[in-house]
Amino acid sequence: MGPRATRLTDRQLKAVKPKDKDYVLTDGDGLQLRVRVNRSMQWNFNYRHPVTNNRINMALGTYPELPLALARKKALEARELLALGIDPKEQRQAREQARQAETEHTLENVARAWFELKQDAVTPAYAEDIWSSLTLHVFPSLGPLPLSQISAPMVIKILRPIETKGSLETVKRVSQRLNEIMTYGVNAGLIFANPLSGIRAVFKKPKKQNMAALTPDELPELMMAIANASIKRTTRCLIEWQLHTMTRPAEAATTRWADIQVDRKLWIIPAERMKKRRAHAIPLTEPALALLETLRPYSGHREYVFPADRDPRTHCNSQTANMALKRMGFEGRLVSHGLRAMASTILNEHGWDPELIEVALAHVDKDEVRSAYNRADYIERRRPMMAWWSTYIQHAATGSLLASAINESRDRNVVPIR
């Protein structure tokens, strides 16, 4: 057995001076103090790995912040682990990762990282809906918990009251989003498995319901109601714009002047605002262009055709048309999304090419190659169909005043645009 190293003393340490290169002072039993040229001093525990027998240095802290007595205590704790065949450096790293998981890898923080990727794959309106649902139903109780502590019973507990209220679609969507977050955690190496993979099986399934829509012969009733409703002109124009263009509520509400090509009679919606993440071109008919001209004096200087009331710099809410239809007495009979269904029914009943109707509704062709080749041709082939549809709407409005023809001084029901 070799001679025992001479122990360091506090007096000796206080007198230590740096040299022209780093050097090491040994206290014994693996404890060393490295003195650097820059005057800093670092405690290290030098040992051999219990399995590989490789020589390893484990930093313990700096002197004088970590005094000699505490450095010896840390070195003793490390030797006790070695005696049990445990690498002290590896155990410290494991503890640090566990601490990090508790403070940094919470459900809410991981959800934010997942959402950064998710929002690029969906429309802004849908992204807003995703985050709102998590903020409302999940984060208040589970947000601060480490991802590794999230379990199926915890999630079931917060979703069961929502199910009891009958909001089965909300339960379905929230559980689906939580599953995606947990799967993201697995792929990021934060947890080993997704404990929520089968959670939807314990809840009632929502019954699939078609969007409420009017029958074709009820279109005149709708046009009469629009003409006589006490609503803002922008809202009236929004409903008619959605009807003429056959767009989804969010697509209509976020219409931008920059996307309108008046000279080509074309509206091109960018991919990021479309449900299927593909740009959608819509041939504009004369009535549709007339609606734009009606709105130009009020919003032509802004980004959005249909600005919000509270902040005209942004667009109106995607539910604006829906709320107006409810106030007009169509609750349970028609939602704004149902305008598309009504258009589809009427066009199909009058013998228009089903393929053109599907393209007009922005339903993605399963054959993406064919769709890419035919896109330009579809625009020109759709123009007669869109013109016919606009004329059909005008005939249904016979006896009613269209938004594009309203004169505020003569129409008492119109709420002026500010």
C-alpha positions as a Markdown table, in Angstrom:
| # | Residue | x | y | z |
|---|---|---|---|---|
| 1 | Met | 0.0 | 0.0 | 0.0 |
| 2 | Gly | 1.5 | 3.4 | -1.1 |
| 3 | Pro | 2.2 | 6.2 | 1.3 |
| 4 | Arg | -0.9 | 8.3 | 2.3 |
| 5 | Ala | -1.1 | 11.8 | 0.7 |
| 6 | Thr | -0.4 | 14.7 | 3.0 |
| 7 | Arg | -3.7 | 16.4 | 4.0 |
| 8 | Leu | -4.4 | 19.9 | 2.9 |
| 9 | Thr | -5.1 | 22.6 | 5.6 |
| 10 | Asp | -7.2 | 25.7 | 5.5 |
| 11 | Arg | -4.0 | 27.8 | 6.2 |
| 12 | Gln | -2.2 | 26.2 | 3.3 |
| 13 | Leu | -5.2 | 26.8 | 0.9 |
| 14 | Lys | -5.4 | 30.5 | 1.8 |
| 15 | Ala | -1.7 | 30.8 | 0.8 |
| 16 | Val | -2.1 | 29.1 | -2.6 |
| 17 | Lys | -0.8 | 31.2 | -5.5 |
| 18 | Pro | -1.3 | 30.6 | -9.2 |
| 19 | Lys | 1.7 | 29.6 | -11.4 |
| 20 | Asp | 2.4 | 30.0 | -15.1 |
| 21 | Lys | 0.4 | 26.8 | -15.7 |
| 22 | Asp | -2.4 | 24.8 | -14.0 |
| 23 | Tyr | -1.3 | 22.5 | -11.2 |
| 24 | Val | -3.0 | 20.1 | -8.7 |
| 25 | Leu | -2.9 | 19.9 | -5.0 |
| 26 | Thr | -3.9 | 16.4 | -3.5 |
| 27 | Asp | -5.8 | 16.0 | -0.3 |
| 28 | Gly | -6.0 | 12.2 | -0.5 |
| 29 | Asp | -8.7 | 9.6 | -1.2 |
| 30 | Gly | -9.3 | 11.0 | -4.6 |
| 31 | Leu | -9.9 | 14.7 | -3.6 |
| 32 | Gln | -7.9 | 17.2 | -5.6 |
| 33 | Leu | -7.8 | 20.9 | -6.0 |
| 34 | Arg | -6.9 | 22.3 | -9.4 |
| 35 | Val | -5.3 | 25.7 | -9.3 |
| 36 | Arg | -5.6 | 27.5 | -12.6 |
| 37 | Val | -3.5 | 30.3 | -14.1 |
| 38 | Asn | -6.5 | 32.7 | -13.9 |
| 39 | Arg | -6.5 | 32.3 | -10.0 |
| 40 | Ser | -9.7 | 30.1 | -10.0 |
| 41 | Met | -9.5 | 26.9 | -7.9 |
| 42 | Gln | -11.7 | 23.8 | -8.7 |
| 43 | Trp | -12.3 | 20.8 | -6.4 |
| 44 | Asn | -12.4 | 17.5 | -8.3 |
| 45 | Phe | -13.0 | 13.9 | -7.2 |
| 46 | Asn | -10.7 | 11.6 | -9.1 |
| 47 | Tyr | -11.7 | 8.0 | -9.3 |
| 48 | Arg | -12.0 | 4.9 | -11.5 |
| 49 | His | -15.3 | 3.9 | -13.0 |
| 50 | Pro | -16.7 | 0.8 | -11.1 |
| 51 | Val | -17.3 | -1.0 | -14.4 |
| 52 | Thr | -15.0 | 0.3 | -17.1 |
| 53 | Asn | -12.1 | 1.1 | -14.7 |
| 54 | Asn | -11.5 | 4.3 | -16.7 |
| 55 | Arg | -10.1 | 7.3 | -14.8 |
| 56 | Ile | -12.7 | 10.0 | -14.3 |
| 57 | Asn | -12.7 | 13.5 | -12.8 |
| 58 | Met | -15.9 | 14.7 | -11.2 |
| 59 | Ala | -16.2 | 18.5 | -10.4 |
| 60 | Leu | -17.4 | 19.2 | -6.9 |
| 61 | Gly | -17.3 | 23.0 | -6.7 |
| 62 | Thr | -15.0 | 26.0 | -6.5 |
| 63 | Tyr | -12.8 | 27.1 | -3.6 |
| 64 | Pro | -13.4 | 29.1 | -1.4 |
| 65 | Glu | -17.2 | 28.9 | -2.1 |
| 66 | Leu | -16.9 | 25.2 | -1.3 |
| 67 | Pro | -14.6 | 25.0 | 1.8 |
| 68 | Leu | -12.2 | 22.2 | 2.5 |
| 69 | Ala | -14.5 | 20.4 | 5.0 |
| 70 | Leu | -17.5 | 20.3 | 2.6 |
| 71 | Ala | -15.3 | 19.2 | -0.2 |
| 72 | Arg | -14.1 | 16.3 | 1.9 |
| 73 | Lys | -17.7 | 15.4 | 2.7 |
| 74 | Lys | -18.7 | 15.4 | -1.0 |
| 75 | Ala | -15.7 | 13.2 | -1.8 |
| 76 | Leu | -16.7 | 10.8 | 1.1 |
| 77 | Glu | -20.2 | 10.5 | -0.3 |
| 78 | Ala | -18.8 | 9.7 | -3.8 |
| 79 | Arg | -16.5 | 7.0 | -2.3 |
| 80 | Glu | -19.5 | 5.4 | -0.5 |
| 81 | Leu | -21.4 | 5.1 | -3.9 |
| 82 | Leu | -18.3 | 3.6 | -5.5 |
| 83 | Ala | -18.2 | 1.0 | -2.8 |
| 84 | Leu | -21.7 | 0.0 | -3.9 |
| 85 | Gly | -20.7 | -0.2 | -7.5 |
| 86 | Ile | -22.4 | 3.1 | -8.4 |
| 87 | Asp | -20.7 | 5.7 | -10.6 |
| 88 | Pro | -21.2 | 9.0 | -8.6 |
| 89 | Lys | -21.0 | 11.2 | -11.7 |
| 90 | Glu | -23.6 | 9.2 | -13.5 |
| 91 | Gln | -25.9 | 9.3 | -10.5 |
| 92 | Arg | -25.6 | 13.1 | -10.2 |
| 93 | Gln | -26.4 | 13.5 | -13.9 |
| 94 | Ala | -29.5 | 11.3 | -13.4 |
| 95 | Arg | -30.6 | 13.4 | -10.4 |
| 96 | Glu | -30.1 | 16.6 | -12.4 |
| 97 | Gln | -32.2 | 15.3 | -15.3 |
| 98 | Ala | -35.0 | 14.3 | -12.8 |
| 99 | Arg | -34.8 | 17.8 | -11.3 |
| 100 | Gln | -34.9 | 19.4 | -14.7 |
| 101 | Ala | -37.9 | 17.2 | -15.6 |
| 102 | Glu | -39.8 | 18.5 | -12.6 |
| 103 | Thr | -39.0 | 22.2 | -13.2 |
| 104 | Glu | -38.6 | 22.5 | -16.9 |
| 105 | His | -40.4 | 19.6 | -18.5 |
| 106 | Thr | -43.8 | 20.4 | -17.2 |
| 107 | Leu | -46.9 | 19.5 | -19.2 |
| 108 | Glu | -47.5 | 23.2 | -20.1 |
| 109 | Asn | -43.8 | 23.8 | -21.2 |
| 110 | Val | -43.8 | 20.6 | -23.3 |
| 111 | Ala | -47.2 | 21.6 | -24.7 |
| 112 | Arg | -45.7 | 24.9 | -25.8 |
| 113 | Ala | -42.9 | 23.2 | -27.6 |
| 114 | Trp | -45.3 | 20.8 | -29.3 |
| 115 | Phe | -47.6 | 23.7 | -30.2 |
| 116 | Glu | -44.7 | 25.6 | -31.9 |
| 117 | Leu | -44.6 | 22.8 | -34.4 |
| 118 | Lys | -48.3 | 22.1 | -34.6 |
| 119 | Gln | -49.4 | 25.6 | -35.4 |
| 120 | Asp | -47.4 | 25.6 | -38.6 |
| 121 | Ala | -49.5 | 22.6 | -39.8 |
| 122 | Val | -53.0 | 24.1 | -39.2 |
| 123 | Thr | -54.9 | 27.3 | -39.9 |
| 124 | Pro | -54.5 | 30.2 | -37.4 |
| 125 | Ala | -58.1 | 29.9 | -36.3 |
| 126 | Tyr | -57.6 | 26.1 | -35.5 |
| 127 | Ala | -54.3 | 26.8 | -33.8 |
| 128 | Glu | -56.1 | 29.4 | -31.6 |
| 129 | Asp | -58.8 | 26.8 | -30.8 |
| 130 | Ile | -56.2 | 24.2 | -29.8 |
| 131 | Trp | -54.4 | 26.5 | -27.4 |
| 132 | Ser | -57.6 | 27.9 | -25.9 |
| 133 | Ser | -58.9 | 24.4 | -25.1 |
| 134 | Leu | -55.7 | 23.4 | -23.3 |
| 135 | Thr | -55.6 | 26.7 | -21.4 |
| 136 | Leu | -59.2 | 26.3 | -20.3 |
| 137 | His | -59.4 | 22.6 | -19.6 |
| 138 | Val | -55.9 | 21.3 | -18.9 |
| 139 | Phe | -53.3 | 23.8 | -17.7 |
| 140 | Pro | -55.1 | 25.0 | -14.5 |
| 141 | Ser | -54.8 | 21.6 | -12.9 |
| 142 | Leu | -52.2 | 19.7 | -14.8 |
| 143 | Gly | -50.0 | 22.4 | -16.4 |
| 144 | Pro | -47.4 | 22.7 | -13.6 |
| 145 | Leu | -46.9 | 18.9 | -13.3 |
| 146 | Pro | -43.8 | 17.2 | -14.8 |
| 147 | Leu | -44.7 | 15.3 | -17.9 |
| 148 | Ser | -43.5 | 12.1 | -16.3 |
| 149 | Gln | -46.1 | 12.4 | -13.6 |
| 150 | Ile | -49.1 | 12.7 | -16.0 |
| 151 | Ser | -51.3 | 9.6 | -15.8 |
| 152 | Ala | -54.5 | 8.5 | -17.4 |
| 153 | Pro | -56.6 | 8.7 | -14.2 |
| 154 | Met | -55.5 | 12.4 | -13.8 |
| 155 | Val | -56.7 | 13.3 | -17.3 |
| 156 | Ile | -59.9 | 11.3 | -16.9 |
| 157 | Lys | -60.7 | 13.2 | -13.7 |
| 158 | Ile | -60.5 | 16.6 | -15.5 |
| 159 | Leu | -62.4 | 15.4 | -18.6 |
| 160 | Arg | -65.2 | 13.6 | -16.8 |
| 161 | Pro | -67.1 | 16.7 | -15.8 |
| 162 | Ile | -66.9 | 18.0 | -19.4 |
| 163 | Glu | -68.4 | 14.6 | -20.5 |
| 164 | Thr | -71.2 | 14.9 | -17.9 |
| 165 | Lys | -72.2 | 18.3 | -19.4 |
| 166 | Gly | -72.6 | 16.6 | -22.8 |
| 167 | Ser | -69.6 | 18.3 | -24.5 |
| 168 | Leu | -68.4 | 15.1 | -26.0 |
| 169 | Glu | -66.7 | 16.7 | -28.9 |
| 170 | Thr | -64.6 | 18.8 | -26.5 |
| 171 | Val | -63.6 | 15.6 | -24.6 |
| 172 | Lys | -62.6 | 14.0 | -27.9 |
| 173 | Arg | -60.5 | 17.0 | -29.0 |
| 174 | Val | -58.8 | 17.6 | -25.7 |
| 175 | Ser | -57.8 | 14.0 | -25.3 |
| 176 | Gln | -56.6 | 13.9 | -28.8 |
| 177 | Arg | -54.4 | 16.9 | -28.3 |
| 178 | Leu | -53.1 | 15.6 | -25.0 |
| 179 | Asn | -52.2 | 12.4 | -26.8 |
| 180 | Glu | -50.2 | 14.3 | -29.3 |
| 181 | Ile | -48.3 | 16.2 | -26.6 |
| 182 | Met | -47.4 | 13.0 | -24.8 |
| 183 | Thr | -46.3 | 11.4 | -28.0 |
| 184 | Tyr | -44.1 | 14.4 | -28.6 |
| 185 | Gly | -42.6 | 13.9 | -25.2 |
| 186 | Val | -41.8 | 10.3 | -26.0 |
| 187 | Asn | -40.1 | 11.2 | -29.3 |
| 188 | Ala | -38.2 | 14.0 | -27.5 |
| 189 | Gly | -36.9 | 11.5 | -24.9 |
| 190 | Leu | -38.7 | 13.1 | -22.0 |
| 191 | Ile | -40.8 | 10.1 | -21.1 |
| 192 | Phe | -40.6 | 6.4 | -22.0 |
| 193 | Ala | -44.2 | 5.8 | -23.1 |
| 194 | Asn | -47.5 | 7.6 | -23.7 |
| 195 | Pro | -49.8 | 6.7 | -20.8 |
| 196 | Leu | -52.8 | 8.3 | -22.5 |
| 197 | Ser | -52.8 | 6.2 | -25.7 |
| 198 | Gly | -56.1 | 4.4 | -25.0 |
| 199 | Ile | -57.8 | 7.1 | -22.9 |
| 200 | Arg | -60.6 | 7.9 | -25.4 |
| 201 | Ala | -62.1 | 4.4 | -24.8 |
| 202 | Val | -63.4 | 5.3 | -21.4 |
| 203 | Phe | -65.5 | 8.2 | -22.7 |
| 204 | Lys | -68.7 | 8.3 | -24.6 |
| 205 | Lys | -68.2 | 8.9 | -28.3 |
| 206 | Pro | -69.8 | 12.0 | -29.8 |
| 207 | Lys | -72.5 | 11.3 | -32.4 |
| 208 | Lys | -71.5 | 12.5 | -35.8 |
| 209 | Gln | -73.9 | 15.3 | -36.8 |
| 210 | Asn | -74.1 | 17.1 | -40.1 |
| 211 | Met | -73.7 | 20.9 | -40.1 |
| 212 | Ala | -77.2 | 22.5 | -39.9 |
| 213 | Ala | -78.1 | 23.7 | -43.3 |
| 214 | Leu | -81.3 | 24.9 | -45.1 |
| 215 | Thr | -82.9 | 23.0 | -47.9 |
| 216 | Pro | -82.6 | 24.6 | -51.4 |
| 217 | Asp | -86.2 | 25.9 | -51.4 |
| 218 | Glu | -85.4 | 27.8 | -48.1 |
| 219 | Leu | -82.7 | 30.0 | -49.7 |
| 220 | Pro | -85.3 | 32.8 | -50.5 |
| 221 | Glu | -86.2 | 32.8 | -46.8 |
| 222 | Leu | -82.6 | 33.2 | -45.9 |
| 223 | Met | -82.0 | 36.1 | -48.3 |
| 224 | Met | -85.2 | 37.9 | -47.0 |
| 225 | Ala | -83.9 | 37.4 | -43.4 |
| 226 | Ile | -80.5 | 38.8 | -44.3 |
| 227 | Ala | -82.1 | 41.8 | -46.0 |
| 228 | Asn | -84.4 | 42.6 | -43.1 |
| 229 | Ala | -82.0 | 41.9 | -40.2 |
| 230 | Ser | -80.7 | 44.7 | -38.0 |
| 231 | Ile | -77.1 | 43.9 | -38.4 |
| 232 | Lys | -74.0 | 45.8 | -39.5 |
| 233 | Arg | -73.4 | 46.0 | -43.2 |
| 234 | Thr | -70.0 | 44.3 | -42.8 |
| 235 | Thr | -71.7 | 41.3 | -41.2 |
| 236 | Arg | -74.4 | 41.3 | -44.0 |
| 237 | Cys | -71.6 | 41.4 | -46.6 |
| 238 | Leu | -69.7 | 38.7 | -44.8 |
| 239 | Ile | -72.6 | 36.3 | -45.0 |
| 240 | Glu | -73.3 | 37.0 | -48.7 |
| 241 | Trp | -69.5 | 36.8 | -49.4 |
| 242 | Gln | -69.3 | 33.4 | -47.8 |
| 243 | Leu | -72.4 | 32.3 | -49.7 |
| 244 | His | -71.1 | 33.5 | -53.1 |
| 245 | Thr | -67.5 | 32.1 | -52.6 |
| 246 | Met | -68.5 | 28.9 | -50.9 |
| 247 | Thr | -65.7 | 29.3 | -48.4 |
| 248 | Arg | -65.4 | 28.2 | -44.8 |
| 249 | Pro | -66.3 | 30.7 | -42.0 |
| 250 | Ala | -62.7 | 31.3 | -41.0 |
| 251 | Glu | -61.5 | 31.7 | -44.6 |
| 252 | Ala | -64.2 | 34.3 | -45.3 |
| 253 | Ala | -63.6 | 36.2 | -42.0 |
| 254 | Thr | -59.9 | 36.5 | -42.8 |
| 255 | Thr | -60.2 | 37.7 | -46.4 |
| 256 | Arg | -57.4 | 40.1 | -47.1 |
| 257 | Trp | -57.4 | 42.8 | -49.8 |
| 258 | Ala | -53.9 | 41.8 | -50.8 |
| 259 | Asp | -55.2 | 38.4 | -51.9 |
| 260 | Ile | -57.8 | 39.8 | -54.2 |
| 261 | Gln | -56.9 | 40.2 | -57.9 |
| 262 | Val | -59.7 | 42.4 | -59.2 |
| 263 | Asp | -58.2 | 42.5 | -62.7 |
| 264 | Arg | -58.2 | 38.7 | -63.0 |
| 265 | Lys | -61.4 | 38.4 | -61.0 |
| 266 | Leu | -59.7 | 36.0 | -58.7 |
| 267 | Trp | -59.2 | 35.5 | -54.9 |
| 268 | Ile | -56.3 | 33.4 | -53.9 |
| 269 | Ile | -56.3 | 32.2 | -50.3 |
| 270 | Pro | -52.7 | 31.4 | -49.1 |
| 271 | Ala | -52.1 | 27.8 | -47.9 |
| 272 | Glu | -51.5 | 28.8 | -44.3 |
| 273 | Arg | -55.1 | 30.0 | -44.0 |
| 274 | Met | -56.6 | 26.9 | -45.6 |
| 275 | Lys | -57.8 | 23.8 | -43.6 |
| 276 | Lys | -55.9 | 21.4 | -45.9 |
| 277 | Arg | -52.8 | 23.7 | -46.1 |
| 278 | Arg | -53.0 | 24.2 | -49.8 |
| 279 | Ala | -53.6 | 27.5 | -51.6 |
| 280 | His | -57.1 | 27.9 | -52.9 |
| 281 | Ala | -58.1 | 30.0 | -55.9 |
| 282 | Ile | -61.7 | 31.2 | -56.2 |
| 283 | Pro | -63.1 | 32.8 | -59.4 |
| 284 | Leu | -64.9 | 36.0 | -58.4 |
| 285 | Thr | -68.3 | 36.7 | -60.0 |
| 286 | Glu | -69.8 | 40.1 | -60.6 |
| 287 | Pro | -71.9 | 40.1 | -57.5 |
| 288 | Ala | -68.9 | 39.0 | -55.4 |
| 289 | Leu | -66.9 | 41.9 | -56.9 |
| 290 | Ala | -69.8 | 44.2 | -56.1 |
| 291 | Leu | -69.6 | 43.2 | -52.5 |
| 292 | Leu | -66.0 | 44.2 | -52.4 |
| 293 | Glu | -66.7 | 47.6 | -53.9 |
| 294 | Thr | -69.4 | 48.1 | -51.3 |
| 295 | Leu | -66.8 | 47.5 | -48.6 |
| 296 | Arg | -63.8 | 49.3 | -50.1 |
| 297 | Pro | -64.7 | 52.7 | -48.7 |
| 298 | Tyr | -64.8 | 51.3 | -45.2 |
| 299 | Ser | -61.9 | 48.8 | -45.2 |
| 300 | Gly | -60.0 | 49.3 | -48.4 |
| 301 | His | -57.3 | 51.1 | -46.5 |
| 302 | Arg | -56.9 | 48.2 | -44.0 |
| 303 | Glu | -55.4 | 44.7 | -44.3 |
| 304 | Tyr | -58.7 | 42.8 | -43.9 |
| 305 | Val | -61.9 | 43.1 | -45.9 |
| 306 | Phe | -64.0 | 42.4 | -42.8 |
| 307 | Pro | -62.2 | 44.2 | -39.9 |
| 308 | Ala | -63.1 | 43.5 | -36.3 |
| 309 | Asp | -65.2 | 46.1 | -34.5 |
| 310 | Arg | -62.9 | 46.5 | -31.5 |
| 311 | Asp | -59.6 | 46.4 | -33.4 |
| 312 | Pro | -60.0 | 47.2 | -37.1 |
| 313 | Arg | -56.4 | 46.3 | -37.7 |
| 314 | Thr | -57.3 | 42.7 | -37.4 |
| 315 | His | -60.1 | 40.6 | -38.9 |
| 316 | Cys | -63.6 | 39.8 | -37.6 |
| 317 | Asn | -64.2 | 36.7 | -35.6 |
| 318 | Ser | -64.9 | 33.5 | -37.6 |
| 319 | Gln | -68.1 | 33.1 | -35.5 |
| 320 | Thr | -69.5 | 36.5 | -36.5 |
| 321 | Ala | -71.7 | 35.1 | -39.3 |
| 322 | Asn | -72.8 | 32.3 | -37.0 |
| 323 | Met | -73.9 | 34.6 | -34.3 |
| 324 | Ala | -75.8 | 36.8 | -36.8 |
| 325 | Leu | -77.7 | 33.8 | -38.2 |
| 326 | Lys | -78.7 | 32.8 | -34.6 |
| 327 | Arg | -80.0 | 36.3 | -34.0 |
| 328 | Met | -81.9 | 36.1 | -37.3 |
| 329 | Gly | -83.8 | 33.1 | -36.0 |
| 330 | Phe | -81.9 | 30.3 | -37.7 |
| 331 | Glu | -80.5 | 28.6 | -34.6 |
| 332 | Gly | -80.7 | 24.9 | -35.0 |
| 333 | Arg | -81.6 | 25.3 | -38.7 |
| 334 | Leu | -78.5 | 26.8 | -40.1 |
| 335 | Val | -74.8 | 27.5 | -39.2 |
| 336 | Ser | -72.5 | 29.6 | -41.4 |
| 337 | His | -70.6 | 26.4 | -42.4 |
| 338 | Gly | -73.9 | 25.0 | -43.6 |
| 339 | Leu | -74.0 | 27.6 | -46.4 |
| 340 | Arg | -71.4 | 25.4 | -48.2 |
| 341 | Ala | -73.6 | 22.4 | -47.8 |
| 342 | Met | -76.5 | 24.2 | -49.3 |
| 343 | Ala | -74.4 | 25.4 | -52.2 |
| 344 | Ser | -73.2 | 21.9 | -52.8 |
| 345 | Thr | -76.7 | 20.4 | -52.7 |
| 346 | Ile | -78.1 | 23.0 | -55.2 |
| 347 | Leu | -75.2 | 22.7 | -57.6 |
| 348 | Asn | -75.3 | 18.9 | -57.6 |
| 349 | Glu | -79.1 | 18.9 | -58.1 |
| 350 | His | -78.7 | 21.2 | -61.1 |
| 351 | Gly | -76.3 | 18.8 | -62.8 |
| 352 | Trp | -72.9 | 20.6 | -62.4 |
| 353 | Asp | -69.8 | 18.5 | -62.5 |
| 354 | Pro | -69.3 | 17.0 | -59.0 |
| 355 | Glu | -65.6 | 17.2 | -59.4 |
| 356 | Leu | -65.8 | 21.0 | -60.0 |
| 357 | Ile | -68.0 | 21.3 | -57.0 |
| 358 | Glu | -65.5 | 19.5 | -54.8 |
| 359 | Val | -62.7 | 21.7 | -56.0 |
| 360 | Ala | -64.9 | 24.8 | -55.4 |
| 361 | Leu | -65.4 | 23.6 | -51.8 |
| 362 | Ala | -61.6 | 23.1 | -51.4 |
| 363 | His | -61.9 | 19.4 | -50.8 |
| 364 | Val | -58.5 | 18.0 | -51.6 |
| 365 | Asp | -58.3 | 15.5 | -54.5 |
| 366 | Lys | -56.9 | 12.2 | -53.3 |
| 367 | Asp | -54.9 | 12.1 | -56.5 |
| 368 | Glu | -52.5 | 15.0 | -55.7 |
| 369 | Val | -50.6 | 14.7 | -58.9 |
| 370 | Arg | -53.7 | 15.0 | -61.0 |
| 371 | Ser | -54.9 | 17.8 | -58.8 |
| 372 | Ala | -51.7 | 19.7 | -59.4 |
| 373 | Tyr | -51.9 | 19.4 | -63.1 |
| 374 | Asn | -55.5 | 20.3 | -63.3 |
| 375 | Arg | -55.5 | 23.3 | -60.9 |
| 376 | Ala | -55.2 | 26.0 | -63.6 |
| 377 | Asp | -57.8 | 24.4 | -65.8 |
| 378 | Tyr | -60.2 | 24.0 | -62.9 |
| 379 | Ile | -60.2 | 27.8 | -62.4 |
| 380 | Glu | -61.5 | 28.5 | -65.9 |
| 381 | Arg | -63.9 | 25.6 | -65.8 |
| 382 | Arg | -65.3 | 26.8 | -62.5 |
| 383 | Arg | -66.1 | 30.3 | -63.7 |
| 384 | Pro | -69.4 | 29.4 | -65.4 |
| 385 | Met | -70.5 | 27.4 | -62.4 |
| 386 | Met | -69.7 | 30.2 | -60.0 |
| 387 | Ala | -71.4 | 32.7 | -62.2 |
| 388 | Trp | -74.5 | 30.5 | -62.3 |
| 389 | Trp | -74.4 | 30.1 | -58.5 |
| 390 | Ser | -74.3 | 33.8 | -58.0 |
| 391 | Thr | -77.2 | 34.4 | -60.4 |
| 392 | Tyr | -79.1 | 31.7 | -58.5 |
| 393 | Ile | -78.5 | 33.6 | -55.2 |
| 394 | Gln | -79.7 | 36.8 | -56.8 |
| 395 | His | -82.9 | 35.2 | -58.1 |
| 396 | Ala | -83.5 | 33.8 | -54.6 |
| 397 | Ala | -83.1 | 37.4 | -53.3 |
| 398 | Thr | -85.8 | 38.7 | -55.6 |
| 399 | Gly | -87.8 | 41.2 | -53.6 |
| 400 | Ser | -85.0 | 41.5 | -51.0 |
| 401 | Leu | -82.2 | 44.0 | -51.0 |
| 402 | Leu | -78.7 | 42.6 | -51.5 |
| 403 | Ala | -75.9 | 44.0 | -49.4 |
| 404 | Ser | -74.0 | 45.2 | -52.4 |
| 405 | Ala | -77.0 | 47.4 | -53.4 |
| 406 | Ile | -77.9 | 48.8 | -50.0 |
| 407 | Asn | -78.3 | 52.5 | -49.6 |
| 408 | Glu | -77.9 | 53.4 | -45.9 |
| 409 | Ser | -80.2 | 56.4 | -46.2 |
| 410 | Arg | -83.1 | 54.3 | -47.5 |
| 411 | Asp | -82.5 | 51.1 | -45.4 |
| 412 | Arg | -83.5 | 51.6 | -41.7 |
| 413 | Asn | -82.4 | 48.2 | -40.7 |
| 414 | Val | -78.8 | 48.7 | -41.7 |
| 415 | Val | -76.4 | 49.3 | -38.8 |
| 416 | Pro | -73.8 | 51.7 | -40.2 |
| 417 | Ile | -70.1 | 50.7 | -40.4 |
| 418 | Arg | -67.9 | 52.8 | -38.2 |
